[in-house]
């Protein structure tokens, strides 16, 4: 989800798995609470419930679009507490209201002014899609929100050539940094680079090559179901525990996989690769370096 979204006729969402029913009930409470508050112009869901992937472990991900004349005085926490008691509520690192309900369900609530917030939805194309827009929109007093959500009804995969070029360049740059910090003996930092920076980029490039971009924003989501087992196994070899030897092995494996993915992308889409730099990075990551 980018960090950043006349009363319509609703289409009932598809039935949820039994273990998602607590989320279903909370969403019903959210709809009723928002409808009763005239300051709220629209409510948009995103995440697993909207995609039909919700289960007992799913979060509640919500955009609340508040009338512009009311948004400054709107107390998001007070609104959310009407749904259920809270164990935690705070503004997270992205400026979003994050909560934990009394049943340990997590939630994120973006509180946005209706006009500019709804207009921004068009910029999510290629990152977010709503296969069932009418299920994603819980409330729409003006029709603007439904129209915006319908604009993202089709899955719009990333443009392959430019995206592959960006990802291969990113992988070369960040893996060279990995080689430097590893040579310095910063094994914890190298371990973090592998897991938090390089692996997500590899998974995006792998998804692009396999035509599996539905979980683009979180490329590790449903990895075991979305990608061939050989790719999952390569991912496992490119990460590892935090010991100097394991980090060195994972780093070399990671760059080997990156190079294979980059070569596959170059063969398919004709992107530019810097072979000299790629070889120098491999040498820097070799055990003898």
N, C-alpha and C positions, 0 to 999 in steps of 0.2 A: 504494500500500500504506500503510495507516495506520502511523505510526511508534509505532510502537508498538514463539493462534493458536489380547472375546477376540481375538487376532491375526486380522486380517481376510483375506478372500480378495481378491486383487488383480484388477482389470480392466486388461488391457493397454492402454496409451495408443495413440492412432492413430499410424500411421507418420509419421515426421518427414521433412521435405525432406532431401536428401542433405547439404546444407551445414550442417545442424543436428546431424549425427551426433556430432561431438565433444562437444556438450552432452549428447546422449543417453548417451554413454559415461560422462561425469562423473556424471550423475544415477544411473546404474547403480552406480557406485562409491560414491556417497553412500548409496544404499539399503543396500548390503552392509556398509559401515562402520558405519552406524547400527544395523543389526540385530545386529552383533557387539558393540555397546556397551550393556550392560544399563541404564546410566544414562539412555539416551535412550528416552523413552516414545513419542514421535511425531515425525514429520518431515512438514512441509507445504511444498509448492512454491507459489509464486505467480508472476505475470508471464507472459512470452510463451510459455514452454513449456507451461504449463497451459492457455493459450488456443489452442494449436495454431498460434501465429504465430512460433515460434522459427526462427532462421536462424544463420548463422555469426557474427553480430555480437551475439547475445543474451547477456544476463547470466544468472548462476545466482542466483536469489532464493529464500531458504530460511528457514523458521522451524523451529528445533530446540526441541522441548519436552522439558525435562530433569526427571527426578524431583525433587520439591521438596527432598528431603533431600540431593540431590547438586548442586543448581544452583550453590551458592556456590563449590564447589571445582572446578566444571567449567571447563576451559580450552578455550575455543572455538577459539583459534588452533591449539592442538595437535591438536584433532579435525580441523579443516579441512586441516591439513598432511598428514593421512593420505590425502587424496584425490589430491594432486599437490603438487609443490614450489611455494612461493610467492615471488613477487618483491616483494610488498608486503602488509602486514597492519596495520591500525590501527583504532581506534574512531572512526567518522566523527562529523560534527556532530550526528547524531540519536542517538548512543549505540549504533550498530549496528556489528558487526564487518564491515569492508569489506576485501576481499582482491583481489589480482591474481595469478592463477596463472602458471606458467612459460610457458604458451602465449598469454598476454595476455587470457585470458578473465577477466572481472570477476565478483565474487560479493559478495552481502550475506547475512549470517547473523545472524538474530535469535535469541538464546539466551534462552528464557523458561522460568520454572517451569511445569510442566505444568498444574497445576490452574487458577490464575488466567489463564495464557496461553491455554489452550483456551477458557475461559469468555469471554474478550474477543472471540473471533471473531464472536460474535453482534452486536457493536457495529459491525462492518464493513459491515453491510447498507447498500446504496445506494452503496457505494464500491468494493467488491470482489465479484466473483462467480466461481464455479468451475463452468463449464459441464459439466465431467466431474470430479466430486468424487473419484472413486476414482483418477483419474490424478494429482490434486493431492496426495493423501495417499500418501507413500512408505512410511510405517511407522505402525502404530497398534496398540500392545500391549493397549489396554483397550477400544477401540471409541469412546471419547469424541471423538477427533479426527475420525473419519469422520462421526459424527453432526453435529458442528459444521459441517464442510465442506458436508454435504448441505443444511444450512440456507441456504447461499448458492448453491445450484445454479441458481436462476432469476435472470435479470437483473432487478434491481429498480431501474428508472430513478428519477431524482430526482423528487420531487413538483413539478410544473411551476410552480404559482402562487407558492408561497413561494420556490422557488429562483429564479425569474425576478425576483421583487421584490428578493431579496438581491443578485443579480448587477447589476441596473440601478442600485440604490443604490450598490453598490461602484464601479461604473464612473463614476458622477457624482462621487463623493468623490475617487477616485484621479486622475481627469482634471483636476479642479480643482487638486489638488496639482501635477500636471504643468504646468498653466498658470503656477502661481506659480514653480516652479523654473526654468521656461523664461524667464520674465520677468526672473529674477535673473541669467540668463546661464549657468546650470549645465547646459550642453548634454549632458554625459556623464550626469548624473543623470537628465535628461529622457529620454534615449535608453534608459537602464536601466529606467525606469518603463514606457516603452512596451513593451519586450520582455519584462520579467520579471514585471510586475504586471498591466498593462492587457490585453495580448494574450491571456494565458491566460483571463482573465475573459470577454473577448469570444468566445473560441472555445467556452467552456462555454455561454454564452448561445446562440450559433449552433447548437451541437450540440443543445441543448434544443429549439430551434425546429425543427430538421430531423429530430428523432427519432433522433439518432445519438449515444447516450450510452455506448456500450460502452467507450470509452477515456476515461472521465470524469476519472480521476485525472491523466492526462497528456493534456490535450486536443489537443496538437499531434501526438500519435502517429497515424500512418496518415492524416494530414489529407488528403493528396491522394486517397486511396482512399475516405475516409468522407464527404467533403462535396462539394457541387457545385463545379465549377471557378470559378464566379462568386464563391463565398465564399472560395476559396483566393486568388483575385486581389485581393479586398478586403483580406484579411489582409496580402498583400504590400504594398499601398499604405499600410497602417497601421503599418508598421515601416520601417526604412530605415537607411542608413549614418550614421555619427557625424560630421556636419558641421552647423553651425548652420542652414543653409537646409534641408537634408534633414530635420532633426529638426522644424523648424517645419512643413514640409509634411506629414510623417508624423503629427504631432500633430493637425493639423486634419483630415486624412483619418481618423485613428483615431476622433476624437470624432464625425465625421459618420456613420461606420459604427455606432458605439455607439448613437447616437440612432435610426438606422434599425432596429437590432435591438430597442431598447427600445420603439419605437413598434409594431413587429410583435408583441412580447410583450404590450403593453397591449391591442392589438386582440383578441388571441387569448384572454388570460386575465384581462383587466380589472385588471391591476396599476396601482398609483398611480405617476404620474410628476410631477416638479416642473418644469413647462415653463419657468417664469421662470428657475430656476437653470440649466436646460439651455441656454437662450439666452445667459445671462451667461457660461457656460463657453465657448460658441462665440465670443462676442465677445472673451473674454480670449485665445483661441487664434488670433484672426484676425491676419494679417500686419501690420495697421495698429496692433495693440494695443501 
